[in-house]
């Protein structure tokens, strides 16, 4: 809220206290309808004065009886209505709701940057919560200034209305008392007509010559009709007085509401709005602190992750390197395996050589046997030649 508006609100505080301290009068026993016979001298004089306004021969005087009492009241009411028609003013309560809505627009949940955006926010492509919060705060100061200025205008209007309602209440109460005098005057006049004027006119009709009786009888009927019109007018005044009596607490209720609203508006301008602005500034600072703390926390978390990851990697790599460093050029198991394979290879070679030698020896014996068998066969064949005449070409020389 700007300094100018706050100074105006402070200046209006005395005026607010002044109008709210005004006590309205209450209807008294003097406001009751008192008959002419029971009234004291001053009231009796006032009643007779109003009776003098009646002319039973003039219908207009009966119709207008008591209307003069409402003239000043009507003037005030018309002035208030004209003032309302010439203004373009919304309810002051709307401004209060506007400022509350403006403040409540900063939802605490929206300050949580870790919350998920709603479907509607994602659909509309709204900004991140903190960016939205910051953007709102950048414009809310101007909004508050505009709203508080409107509240100040409503306050001035309500102060004017309260003073007008004071006058309206006083004039309505005067009208209420004035109606009592007119009702008493009307009833007194009706009683006078019933007891004096109408009987006297009836006597005139009876005493009049026959050719004048028709005229006198018409006058009697006119007097009685005027008497009935007056009775109806008095009844209307009684109804008007009852409605006027009901309007008194209505005016007071409206005025009390206006006074309460003026007090609330002034308290909002002087006390509440500066407090809201302070709280908004704190909310922004707290949010920024939370953002900074979150950034520091993330940096610390990253550092810790790097430390633990590097330590784990160092341990694993060191284990692998030291293991390789402590190994020989050849693993003993590999040497053992190679030696065993070599021995097995030599043994297999010797075994195969022995087997080959044995096979060759066996083959040699077989060859000698086959050779012997062949000689024997050839020798037998030669002998048969000598005895049977075989050719010598098949003979085998002796060894």
C-alpha positions in Angstrom: 0.0 0.0 0.0 1.4 3.4 -1.0 2.3 6.0 1.7 -0.3 8.4 0.4 -3.2 6.0 0.8 -2.0 5.0 4.3 -1.8 8.7 5.3 -5.4 9.2 4.0 -6.6 6.2 6.0 -5.0 7.5 9.1 -6.6 10.9 8.6 -10.0 9.3 8.1 -9.7 7.4 11.4 -11.0 10.4 13.4 -14.0 10.8 11.0 -14.7 7.1 11.4 -14.7 7.3 15.1 -17.0 10.4 15.0 -19.7 8.8 12.9 -19.6 5.5 14.7 -20.0 7.3 18.0 -23.3 8.9 17.0 -26.3 7.5 19.0 -29.7 7.5 17.4 -32.8 8.5 19.2 -35.5 6.0 20.2 -39.2 6.5 19.8 -40.7 7.8 23.1 -44.1 7.7 24.8 -44.6 11.1 23.3 -44.6 9.4 19.9 -47.8 7.5 20.8 -51.2 8.7 19.4 -52.9 10.7 22.2 -56.5 11.8 21.8 -57.4 15.5 21.8 -59.1 15.1 25.2 -56.1 13.4 26.8 -53.5 15.7 25.4 -51.8 18.5 27.3 -52.1 22.1 26.2 -49.1 22.2 23.8 -50.0 18.9 22.2 -53.7 19.8 22.1 -52.8 23.1 20.3 -50.7 21.1 17.7 -53.7 18.7 17.1 -56.1 21.6 16.7 -53.7 23.3 14.3 -53.7 20.2 12.1 -57.5 19.9 12.4 -57.6 23.4 10.9 -56.0 22.0 7.7 -59.2 20.1 7.0 -62.0 21.6 4.9 -64.7 19.0 4.7 -66.1 20.7 1.7 -62.8 20.3 -0.2 -62.0 16.7 -1.1 -58.4 17.6 -1.9 -57.8 18.8 1.7 -58.9 15.3 2.9 -56.7 13.5 0.3 -53.7 15.6 1.1 -54.2 15.5 4.9 -50.9 14.6 6.6 -48.9 14.7 3.4 -47.0 17.8 4.4 -45.4 15.9 7.2 -43.6 13.7 4.7 -42.3 16.5 2.5 -38.9 16.9 4.2 -38.5 13.2 4.6 -39.2 12.7 0.9 -36.6 15.4 0.0 -33.9 13.6 1.9 -34.8 10.2 0.5 -34.8 11.5 -3.1 -31.5 13.2 -2.6 -30.0 9.8 -1.4 -31.6 8.0 -4.3 -30.4 10.6 -6.8 -26.9 10.2 -5.4 -27.0 6.5 -5.8 -28.2 6.7 -9.4 -25.4 9.2 -10.3 -22.6 6.9 -8.9 -21.1 3.8 -10.4 -20.1 2.2 -7.2 -20.0 -1.5 -6.5 -20.5 -3.0 -3.0 -17.6 -2.2 -0.7 -17.6 -5.8 0.4 -16.4 -6.8 -3.1 -13.2 -4.9 -2.6 -12.6 -6.7 0.7 -13.2 -10.0 -1.0 -10.9 -8.9 -3.9 -8.0 -8.2 -1.6 -8.5 -11.4 0.3 -8.6 -13.3 -3.0 -5.5 -11.5 -4.1 -3.6 -12.6 -1.0 -5.0 -16.1 -0.9 -3.9 -16.5 -4.5 -0.5 -17.4 -3.1 -1.3 -21.0 -2.3 1.2 -22.5 0.1 1.2 -25.7 -2.0 2.3 -23.7 -5.0 5.4 -22.6 -3.2 6.6 -26.2 -3.1 8.9 -26.6 -6.1 9.0 -30.4 -5.7 5.3 -30.9 -6.2 3.9 -32.2 -9.4 2.1 -29.8 -11.7 -1.6 -30.5 -12.1 -3.0 -31.8 -15.4 -4.5 -28.3 -16.0 -1.2 -26.6 -15.4 0.6 -29.0 -17.7 -2.2 -28.5 -20.3 -2.0 -24.7 -20.1 1.8 -24.7 -20.0 1.9 -22.7 -16.8 5.3 -21.7 -15.3 7.0 -23.5 -12.6 5.6 -22.8 -9.1 8.4 -20.5 -7.9 8.5 -18.6 -11.2 4.7 -18.2 -11.0 5.0 -17.0 -7.4 7.7 -14.5 -8.2 5.7 -13.2 -11.2 2.6 -12.8 -9.0 4.5 -10.9 -6.3 5.9 -8.5 -8.9 2.4 -7.4 -9.8 0.6 -7.8 -6.5 1.9 -4.5 -5.1 0.2 -2.5 -7.8 -3.0 -4.6 -7.3 -3.0 -3.9 -3.6 -2.5 -0.2 -4.2 -5.4 -0.1 -6.6 -7.7 -2.1 -4.3 -6.8 0.0 -1.3 -7.5 3.1 -3.2 -10.9 1.7 -4.1 -11.5 0.8 -0.5 -10.6 4.4 0.5 -13.2 5.7 -2.0 -15.8 3.3 -0.6 -15.0 4.4 2.9 -15.6 8.0 2.0 -18.9 7.1 0.3 -20.0 5.0 3.3 -19.1 7.9 5.7 -21.3 10.2 3.6 -24.1 7.6 3.6 -23.9 7.2 7.4 -24.4 10.9 7.8 -27.3 10.9 5.4 -28.8 8.0 7.2 -28.5 9.9 10.5 -30.6 12.7 8.9 -33.0 10.2 7.4 -33.5 8.5 10.7 -34.1 11.8 12.5 -36.6 12.9 9.9 -38.3 9.5 9.9 -38.7 9.7 13.6 -40.1 13.3 13.3 -42.4 12.0 10.6 -43.5 9.2 12.9 -44.3 11.7 15.7 -46.0 14.0 13.2 -48.2 11.2 12.0 -49.4 10.7 15.5 -50.6 14.3 15.6 -52.3 14.0 12.3 -54.0 10.7 13.3 -55.2 12.4 16.6 -56.4 15.4 14.6 -58.3 13.2 12.1 -59.9 11.1 14.9 -60.9 14.2 16.7 -62.4 15.7 13.6 -64.3 12.4 12.9 -65.6 12.5 16.5 -66.6 16.1 16.0 -68.4 15.3 12.8 -70.2 12.4 14.4 -71.2 14.3 17.5 -71.8 17.8 16.2 -71.6 18.5 12.4 -73.6 15.5 11.1 -76.4 15.7 13.7 -76.6 19.5 13.1 -76.8 18.9 9.3 -79.5 16.2 9.9 -81.5 18.8 11.9 -81.2 21.3 9.1 -82.5 18.7 6.7 -85.5 18.0 8.9 -86.2 21.7 9.5 -85.8 22.8 6.0 -88.8 23.6 3.8 -89.8 20.8 1.4 -88.4 22.5 -1.6 -85.0 22.9 0.2 -84.8 19.4 1.7 -83.3 17.9 -1.5 -80.5 20.3 -1.4 -80.0 19.9 2.3 -80.1 16.1 2.0 -77.4 16.3 -0.7 -75.2 18.4 1.7 -75.8 15.8 4.4 -74.7 13.0 2.0 -71.6 15.0 0.9 -70.7 15.6 4.6 -71.1 11.9 5.4 -69.1 11.0 2.3 -66.4 13.4 3.3 -66.5 12.0 6.9 -66.0 8.4 5.4 -63.1 9.7 3.2 -61.5 11.2 6.2 -61.9 8.0 8.1 -60.2 6.1 5.3 -57.4 8.7 5.2 -56.9 8.4 8.9 -56.7 4.6 8.5 -54.1 5.1 5.7 -52.1 7.4 8.0 -52.2 4.7 10.7 -50.8 2.1 8.2 -48.2 4.6 7.1 -47.2 5.2 10.7 -46.8 1.5 11.2 -44.6 1.1 8.2 -42.6 4.2 9.3 -42.1 2.5 12.7 -40.8 -0.6 11.0 -38.4 1.5 8.8 -36.7 2.9 11.9 -34.9 -0.3 12.9 -34.3 -1.0 9.2 -32.5 2.3 8.8 -30.6 1.7 12.0 -29.6 -1.8 10.8 -28.3 -0.5 7.5 -26.4 2.3 9.3 -24.9 -0.1 11.8 -23.8 -2.3 9.0 -22.2 0.7 7.2 -20.5 1.7 10.4 -19.1 -1.8 10.9 -17.9 -1.9 7.3 -16.3 1.5 7.6 -14.5 0.4 10.7 -13.4 -2.8 9.0 -12.2 -1.0 5.9 -10.2 1.5 8.0 -8.7 -1.3 10.1 -7.8 -3.1 6.9 -6.2 -0.1 5.4 -4.3 1.0 8.5 -3.4 -2.4 10.0 -4.1 -5.4 7.9 -2.7 -4.4 4.5 0.7 -3.4 5.8 0.8 -6.7 7.7 -0.1 -8.6 4.5 2.6 -6.8 2.6 5.2 -7.7 5.3 4.1 -11.3 5.3 4.3 -11.4 1.5 7.9 -10.1 1.6 8.7 -12.7 4.2 7.1 -15.4 2.1 9.3 -14.4 -0.8 12.4 -14.3 1.3 11.7 -17.6 2.8 11.0 -19.1 -0.6 14.3 -17.8 -1.9 16.1 -19.1 1.1 14.5 -22.5 0.6 15.7 -22.4 -3.1 19.2 -21.5 -2.0 19.2 -24.2 0.6 18.0 -26.8 -1.9 20.8 -25.8 -4.3 23.4 -26.1 -1.5 21.9 -29.5 -0.6 22.1 -30.7 -4.2 25.7 -29.5 -4.4 26.6 -31.4 -1.1 24.8 -34.5 -2.3 26.8 -34.4 -5.6 30.0 -34.0 -3.6 29.2 -36.9 -1.4 28.2 -39.0 -4.4 31.5 -38.2 -6.1 33.5 -39.0 -2.9 31.8 -42.4 -2.4 32.0 -43.3 -6.1 35.7 -42.3 -6.4 36.5 -44.2 -3.2 34.7 -47.3 -4.5 36.5 -47.0 -7.9 39.9 -46.5 -6.2 39.4 -49.6 -4.1 38.4 -51.8 -7.1 41.2 -50.5 -9.3 43.8 -50.8 -6.6 42.8 -54.4 -5.9 43.1 -55.3 -9.6 46.5 -53.5 -10.1 48.0 -55.0 -6.9 46.9 -58.4 -7.9 48.5 -58.1 -11.3 51.7 -56.7 -9.8 52.1 -59.7 -7.4 51.7 -62.3 -10.1 54.8 -63.9 -11.7 55.6 -63.8 -15.4 54.0 -67.3 -15.6 51.5 -68.7 -13.3 52.8 -71.8 -11.4 49.7 -73.6 -12.3 50.2 -72.9 -15.9 53.8 -74.2 -15.7 52.6 -77.3 -13.8 50.0 -77.9 -16.5 52.5 -77.3 -19.3 55.0 -79.7 -17.6 52.4 -82.3 -17.1 51.3 -82.0 -20.7 54.9 -82.3 -21.9 55.5 -85.4 -19.8 52.3 -86.9 -21.0 53.3 -86.1 -24.6 56.8 -87.8 -24.1 55.2 -90.8 -22.5 52.7 -91.0 -25.3 55.5 -90.7 -27.9 57.5 -93.5 -26.2 54.4 -95.6 -25.9 53.6 -95.0 -29.6 57.2 -95.8 -30.5 57.2 -99.1 -28.5 53.9 -100.0 -30.0 55.3 -99.2 -33.5 58.4 -101.3 -32.8 56.3 -104.2 -31.6 54.1 -103.9 -34.6 57.1 -103.9 -36.9 58.6 -106.9 -35.2 55.4 -108.7 -35.5 55.2 -107.6 -39.1 58.7 -108.9 -39.7 57.8 -112.2 -38.3 54.8 -112.3 -40.4 56.8 -111.3 -43.4 59.4 -114.1 -42.7 56.6 -116.6 -42.2 54.9 -115.4 -45.4 58.2 -115.7 -47.2 58.8 -119.2 -45.9 55.4 -120.2 -46.8 56.0 -118.8 -50.3 59.3 -120.8 -50.7 57.7 -123.9 -49.5 54.9 -123.4 -52.0 57.4 -122.8 -54.8 59.5 -125.7 -53.9 56.5 -128.0 -53.9 55.6 -126.6 -57.3 59.2 -127.4 -58.6 59.1 -131.0 -57.5 55.8 -131.5 -59.2 57.5 -130.1 -62.4 60.3 -132.7 -62.3 57.8 -135.4 -62.0 54.9 -134.1 -64.0 56.8 -132.2 -66.8 56.2 -128.6 -65.5 58.3 -125.9 -67.0 61.2 -124.6 -65.2 60.3 -121.0 -65.6 58.4 -121.2 -62.3 61.4 -122.3 -60.3 62.8 -120.1 -57.6 66.5 -120.2 -57.0 67.7 -121.5 -53.7 69.0 -119.0 -51.2 
